[in-house]
Amino acid sequence: MLTIIGGGDVYAPAPLGRRDILACGEAIASVGNVDRRAVEAIGVAVEYVDASGCVVVPGLIDPHQHLIGGSGERGFHTQTPEVVVAELVTAGITTVVGCLGVDTTTRTMAALIGKVQGLNHYGLTAYAYSGGYSVPPATLTGSVRTDLMFVETVIGAGEIAISDRRSTGPSTAELSRLVRDAYVGGLLSGKAGVTHFHVGEEPTRLAPLRALLDECHLDPCLLYPTHVERNEELMQQAVELTGRGVTIDVDVVERDLPKWVRFFFDRDGDPRYFTASSDASITGPGALLDQIRQCVTELRMPLERLLPLVTSNTARVLKLASKGRIAEGADADAVVLRRDSLELVAVIARGRVLFRNGRVTVDEGWVADSDRKVRVDGKKSETALA
């Protein structure tokens, strides 16, 4: 299968100007001028996506989603449902990492891995972290190291809670042992082996991570804290950590990414070590693209300065070499957006067109055999079972 994305202004994420993109199977074969007639003359199926008047950017990478639903911290009746394929596709997200949160009892690694495998079936690329808030972490095979080594889709540990009343209060030694275990598992399996930390609101803030750097001499690239935008004091500490080579992540649940992007750059944070995630459970995955769009419109910030937060920076910290960029040999993940409004036009994941003409082109596998009708829209829902 060949796919041509033609006539768009390509951001790779750096701007390349007007280019065509030719995808052969799941990978990008060329970025430049593509002769559509010559390609069609080969005699194989060709899908053409018209990107005229649009920008073409790498598929977004979301490093933090509760794919099987959030914990529900006001009782079992408040647990959130699974993320569905259409939510990811209409958010322009082509790569996602699922995680467990505070509940690792009713939300299990087995269920998370199953969900990840299902998403991969549709052409998306999905991974998982091993563990959850607690230390020792909840795992599938008995340890973070063996999860990384023997479960293809597990790429790191997380989200491990620190400075949070819901954490298990792990010591520096316990955290060091966990990070090192993830590192070795990643080393032996050729994966990131990063540890993703949930940072809470307690006044210790990022002190546990500084202890790992200063006392345990851990490599900064192994630490990946998220939720660092809870307050200015925490964010300031996070900005300082980027100067030491630690990648930090902000979630967009409060829809205040413009505030924290401005804060980060005003304080000379290292732009290579800054990412954003949806933390989708209550907030939908679409908030990630919405907030990038808002940064462009509110801050008048160039798109190429924002895109790394959801593409190349994330790919680097997670060691996903074929993701987060538009280049020959990279995975054929691309999002087509209207030039002025950044409205979604098309989504291509691993060479498959999953969204165009205002509709998702794939359905969940169970839909064809079901007569269920479920609609969730904001705070209102309609559910009907025949």
PyMOL commands that set and color helices and strands:
alter all, ss='L'
color gray80, all
select helices_A, chain A and resi 36-40+76-78+85-89+109-121+144-150+172-189+207-214+220-222+232-242+257-266+271-273+287-299+303-310+312-317+367-369
alter helices_A, ss='H'
color red, helices_A
select strands_A, chain A and resi 2-11+15-24+27-32+46-50+54-58+60-65+93-98+125-130+154-162+194-199+223-226+248-251+274-277+334-338+344-349+352-356+359-360+373-377+380-384
alter strands_A, ss='S'
color yellow, strands_A
deselect
rebuild
show_as cartoon
